[in-house]
Amino acid sequence: MSHCGELLMSGIRERVWARTQPLATSSLRIESCDDEASSGVIGLAHVAIDRGLTSLEFLRDFARR
């Protein structure tokens, strides 16, 4: 996703917001990452934070990788 242009990103945003409830997306930011080398790590960090590091299964899967 770090290589996609703003036209694609705006389409993704439009589709996500059209298919979700306003409350679920009130603080959602969909944007590309300027740092291509660490964009995957940044995404994974956001997933980990979002899950609150409370899912034992998530932590086990992460540790296996």
Secondary structure, 3 states (H helix, E strand, C coil): CCCCCHHHHHHHHHHHHHHCCCCCCCCCCCCCCCCHHHHHHHHHHHHHHHHCCCCHHHHHHHHHC
